[in-house]
Amino acid sequence: MIQIRIHGRGGQGVVTSAELIAVSAFRGGKEAQAFPYFGVERRGAPIMAFARIDEKPIRLREHVYHPDVIIVQDATLLGAVNLSEGANKNTLMIINTPKSPEEISLAAGLAAKNIHTLDATKIALETIGKNIVNTVILGAFAKITGIISLKSLDEAIKEQLAGKGEEVVKKNILAIEKAYATTK
């Protein structure tokens, strides 16, 4: 089972990210679940969401305490929240920041080899026209982990964001494709 924890701030689409991961995995023939963790927090407060992916039915119904992948949508959380809590030597961390993995490793509490950085904000502003990075960073997640495919992510975005209009869907797909293509 692959366990994913997503960190961000209220209003940044953290919950949508977890849902898109789960829908993408399901479209790829896997079992998946996604759920948020927040209380009375307001816009801008640190929040988390979780996703799990497996080949067989997932019966576990608790928070992700030992993530295989940690996604950080807002680098200002470094130092403010213990992002590496429960991580092990193999946990991957994907962070929205223009900084290098080496610059982030000390603040994140993980080895630089396990950290992947992406300036998702820049890609979002260039393609979507707004600082909305939740879908962008999933393009990098798909490339780095191979857990979900770019095709299934495209399909999930079409499904989940259809109510926001065709233009929004097109821009988000362009953004994830750009992130996928530029991620090493």
URSUL-V216871 format. One record per residue. N is the residue number from 1. RES is the residue in three letters. D_LAST is the distance of its C-alpha to the last C-alpha in Angstrom with 1 decimal. Layout:
n: {N,N}
res: {RES,RES}
d_last: {D_LAST,D_LAST}
This chain:
n: {1,2,3,4,5,6,7,8,9,10,11,12,13,14,15,16,17,18,19,20,21,22,23,24,25,26,27,28,29,30,31,32,33,34,35,36,37,38,39,40,41,42,43,44,45,46,47,48,49,50,51,52,53,54,55,56,57,58,59,60,61,62,63,64,65,66,67,68,69,70,71,72,73,74,75,76,77,78,79,80,81,82,83,84,85,86,87,88,89,90,91,92,93,94,95,96,97,98,99,100,101,102,103,104,105,106,107,108,109,110,111,112,113,114,115,116,117,118,119,120,121,122,123,124,125,126,127,128,129,130,131,132,133,134,135,136,137,138,139,140,141,142,143,144,145,146,147,148,149,150,151,152,153,154,155,156,157,158,159,160,161,162,163,164,165,166,167,168,169,170,171,172,173,174,175,176,177,178,179,180,181,182,183,184}
res: {MET,ILE,GLN,ILE,ARG,ILE,HIS,GLY,ARG,GLY,GLY,GLN,GLY,VAL,VAL,THR,SER,ALA,GLU,LEU,ILE,ALA,VAL,SER,ALA,PHE,ARG,GLY,GLY,LYS,GLU,ALA,GLN,ALA,PHE,PRO,TYR,PHE,GLY,VAL,GLU,ARG,ARG,GLY,ALA,PRO,ILE,MET,ALA,PHE,ALA,ARG,ILE,ASP,GLU,LYS,PRO,ILE,ARG,LEU,ARG,GLU,HIS,VAL,TYR,HIS,PRO,ASP,VAL,ILE,ILE,VAL,GLN,ASP,ALA,THR,LEU,LEU,GLY,ALA,VAL,ASN,LEU,SER,GLU,GLY,ALA,ASN,LYS,ASN,THR,LEU,MET,ILE,ILE,ASN,THR,PRO,LYS,SER,PRO,GLU,GLU,ILE,SER,LEU,ALA,ALA,GLY,LEU,ALA,ALA,LYS,ASN,ILE,HIS,THR,LEU,ASP,ALA,THR,LYS,ILE,ALA,LEU,GLU,THR,ILE,GLY,LYS,ASN,ILE,VAL,ASN,THR,VAL,ILE,LEU,GLY,ALA,PHE,ALA,LYS,ILE,THR,GLY,ILE,ILE,SER,LEU,LYS,SER,LEU,ASP,GLU,ALA,ILE,LYS,GLU,GLN,LEU,ALA,GLY,LYS,GLY,GLU,GLU,VAL,VAL,LYS,LYS,ASN,ILE,LEU,ALA,ILE,GLU,LYS,ALA,TYR,ALA,THR,THR,LYS}
d_last: {24.5,21.2,22.1,20.1,21.4,20.6,21.9,22.9,26.1,28.8,28.4,24.6,24.3,23.3,25.7,24.5,20.9,22.4,24.5,21.8,19.9,23.3,24.3,21.0,21.6,25.2,24.6,22.5,25.7,25.1,27.3,26.0,27.4,26.5,28.7,29.0,30.5,32.4,36.0,37.8,34.9,34.8,32.2,30.1,30.8,28.1,27.7,25.8,25.2,24.5,23.3,24.0,23.1,25.0,26.5,30.0,31.8,30.8,34.0,32.6,33.5,32.5,29.8,26.6,27.6,25.1,21.7,19.0,16.5,17.3,16.2,17.5,18.2,20.2,19.5,23.2,23.7,22.5,25.8,27.7,26.8,26.0,22.5,22.1,25.5,25.7,22.3,22.3,20.4,18.0,17.4,13.9,14.0,11.9,13.6,14.3,14.7,14.0,14.5,12.4,12.2,15.1,17.1,16.9,17.5,21.2,21.8,19.9,21.6,18.7,17.2,14.2,12.4,12.9,11.8,8.7,9.7,9.6,12.6,13.8,17.2,16.6,15.1,18.1,20.6,19.6,19.6,21.9,24.0,24.1,22.3,21.6,18.1,18.8,17.6,14.7,13.1,13.9,11.5,8.6,11.0,11.4,7.9,7.5,11.2,12.4,15.6,16.2,15.5,14.7,18.3,19.9,18.2,19.6,22.9,23.0,22.6,25.3,27.5,27.0,27.0,29.7,32.3,30.6,31.1,29.4,28.0,26.2,24.7,23.5,21.9,20.1,18.8,17.7,15.9,14.0,13.2,11.9,9.7,8.5,8.1,6.4,3.8,0.0}
